[in-house]
Amino acid sequence: MAQDENFRFVVAEERLCELADNQTGQVVLRGDIHAAKINADVEQAVVYVDLSDSTVSAVTKRVGDPEPAGMAWDNNQDQGYFLERIAVLVTATTQDGEKLELRQNAPQTTHERGTVSSHVDYSLGADEAASIGFFGEEPTGSVSAGVHEGISWGNSYSREIQDFEVDNQSTGTEAAHFYDLRAHSGGRYDDWKSLIHNDITTFGIGHIDLVHPVNRTCVSNVPIASQAVFSLPRLTGEQHLVIDISITATFRRVWAETADFLLEIESHSHEITATATTTKVLYP
């Protein structure tokens, strides 16, 4: 079975954002991509994207620093910046603008906090494949050639993603995964107002603990567990497959203070996006 290493490749980008004088947000995008061509009655293409080596962090070790810095503000009236949301979007398109169909993607929506499982298991029918060309060194999945055999693509792994939940909003052509912060030291995190103590209106002025502290898990490296399988049902002529990947991180600061017998509650956010676009040619 012929293989071509040009059809297994890695795209990478790193983006930094200065959140404060002593704190930096960081998105590391690393996409492992495989492409396969199926030689059946009609030519077909399959693309697999894995982002398991990607991470997002709100603390970045600078050159010369012995240890990574913590949050710029970390006290009972001021918390930030911490990671609030990660948005992952992946699409695959031909040079003619035709979007490949999303066949499998992971992780699915989960309300668990802790271990997030990511699993894809995609097979193309055995009778449809007279012969199969799989391009890539050490491809993810397995391929069998023959009239009665087909292509099977599978990968399963877990990532420790404490205090975050996954909201899978994928469509028929786009993998869309949102990793949302859902816990802090005092309970559930629904939005930035969740950090404000419920009894502020009762205690008002003079109340010492105005803001719940966040957990370290939403500051240090947060892993990505996204993967997707796309297919093109009909491959006509030379096709340039364009794979677009974006990871957007939202960082948040929340603080409350009293001044002149008035209570002020404020919030501010920063966003950074890492994107990668790559084009590979499939010849039928």
N, C-alpha and C positions, 0 to 999 in steps of 0.2 A: 504494500500500500504506500503510494507516494506521499511524502511529507515535505513541507516547505517551511523553514523556520520563520519566514517573513510573516506567517499568519499566526504566530504567537508573539505578542509584544506587550510591553509595559509602557503606560503613560504616567507621568508624575509631574506634580506642581506643588510648591509650597508658598503659602501666603501668610504674611505677618500683618498685624494691626496693633499700633501703639494704643493701648487702652488708658494708660496713665503713665506717669514718669517712671514708675518702677514695675510696670506690668504690661505684658505683651500677649495678645491673642495669636493663635497659630492654627492654621488648617494645613494638614499634610494630605494631599490627594495622591493616591497610588492605585492605578487601575490595571489589573491583569486581564488581558483580553485574548480570547481564542476565536478563530473563525474557521468554519467548516463548510465544504461544498458537497452536496449530495447529488450524485449522478444517477437520477432515476428517469422515468418517462419525461419528466420536466425537471430542469435544473433548479435546485433550491440552495439556499444559504442559511447557515445558523451562526449566531454570534453569542459568545458567553462573556460576561463582564463580572469581575470579582473585585470588590473594594475592601477586602478584609485587612489590608495593610495600611489603611487610611486612619488618621487620628485627628482629633481636635483638642486643643488645650488652651487654658486661660493663663497658664504660667509657662514662661519660656526662659530657659537658662541662657544667660548672655555670656559672651566670651569674657573670661576672667572671674566670673562669679563662681564661688565654691559650691553653692547650692541653688536650685531654682527658687525664684521669688514666689511669695504667696500673693494673695489679693492685695491690691493697693489700699483698700479700706476693709478692715476686719475687726469690728467692735460691736457693742450692743446697740449702736444707733446707726451703723453704716456698714453695708455689705456690698462688696463688688471689687472687680468685675468677676462674675461667675457665668458659666455656660448655661444658657436657658433653652436653646433649640438648635438642632442640626437638621438641615433640609438637604436631602440627597435626591438628585434627578438624573436619570440616564435615558437616552434615546439612541436609536440607530436608524439611519436614513440612507437611501441611495442618492446618486448624483442627480437623479431626476426628481428628487423631492419626495419619493415614496417612502413612507415610514414602515420599518419592519415591525411585525407583530410581536408583542410581548407574550411569550409562551409560559415562562416561569419567572418568579421573582421572590425574594426573601430579604428580611424577615417579614412575617405577616404581623398584623396588628396584635399587640400583646399588652396586657395590663399587669404583667409581672415586673417586679423590680429585682434585678440581680443578673441571672444568666439569661442571655438572649440567644435563642437558637436560630440558625440560618440554614435553610435546606432547599435545594432545588433537585428535581429528578425529572428530566425531560427525555422522552423517547420519540423518535420518528418511526412510523410503522414499518415493519419488516418487509412487507410485500411491496412497499413503495420504492425501495432502494435496490436497484439492480447492481449498482456498484457505488462505493462511497470513497470520497477523497477527504481525508482529515488533515488539516494543515496545522502543525505546531509541534514543538518539542515538549515531551512529557505533558500531553494535553490533559485537562481535567475531564474525566469521563472515560468512556470506552466506546470503541467502534468495531463492528464486524462487517466484513465485506461478503456479499452473496445475495442471491435473488431473494432468499427467504429471511434475510437478516437486516437489521437497521442500525440506527445510531442511538446511543444512550448517553445522556449527559447528566452527571450527578455530582453534587458536592454538599457536604454537611459539616458544620462546625458550630461552636458556641463562643460567645464573648461575654466577659463580665462587664456589664454596663449598669452599675448601681444607680438607683434613684431616677432612672429614665424609663419611659415607656415608648413603644414604637407605634406610630400611626401610619399604616400602609394606605396610601391614597392613589395607588397605581391605576392607570387606564389601560386600554387595549394596546397602546403604543408607547407608553412611558412608565418607567419604574420610578415611583415617587414615595420616598420613605422619610418620615419626620420623627426625629428622636427628641421627645419633649421631657424637660425636667418635671418630675411629679412628686418630689419629696424634699423636705428640708428638716432641720433638726427638731422642729416643733410639730411636724405633721405633713399634710399634703400641700403640694405646690400646684396651684391652678394658674396663677399669674403672679406678677410681682407684688400685688397687694396681699398675697398670702403670707408674705414675710412680716407684715405689720401686726403687732400684738393686738389681739381682739379686745383687750381691756384698756386700750389707749383712751377711748372716749370716756371710760369710767374714771381712770386715774388722771388722765390729762397731764397738766403741767407738773413737772417734778417726777414723772414716772421714769425710772432709770433705763429699763430694758424696752426699747421701742421697736427693735427689729430682731426677728429670729435669725440666728446664724445659719448659714448654709453648710452642707457637708462637703468635705474635701473632694468627694467623688465628682462634683460638678465644676471642679477647678483644674485638677490634674488631667492627664491624658485620658480622653474618652474614645474608645475604639468604635469603628464603623463595622457593621455586619451585613452589608448590602451586597446582593448579587442578582443577576438577571440573565435570562436567555431570550434572545430575539430570533425570529426566522423570517425569511423572504420566500414565499411560496413559489415564486417563479423567477428564475435568474435568466434574463435575456441579454446576451451580449456581454461585453466587458462592463463590470459594475464597480463603481467606487463607493464603498460602504463608509459612511461617516458616523463615527461614534462620538456623541457629546455627553460629557459628564460634568456635573457641578455639585459642589458641596458648599453650602452657606451656613455659617455659624453666627448665632446671635448671642452676644454677651450683655449682661445686665448688671446695673448698679442700683441699689435701693437704699435710701437713707431717710431718717426722720430726725427732726431737731426741734427744740423749743427756743423761742426768742421773743422777748417782750411779752411773755405770757400767751404766746400764740404757738400752736403746733403746726409745723410744716412737714409734709410728706412728699418726697420727690423720687423720681425714677429716671434713669437714662440708659439707652442701649447703643451698642455698636454692632455693625454687621460686617463680616468679611466673606468673600466668595472666592473659592479656588475652582477654576474651570480647566478642562482638558478636552481638546477636540483632535481626533486623529482620523486619517483616511487610509484605507487599504483597498487594494484592487483584487477582485475575484474574477477569474476567467472561467467561463463555462466550458 
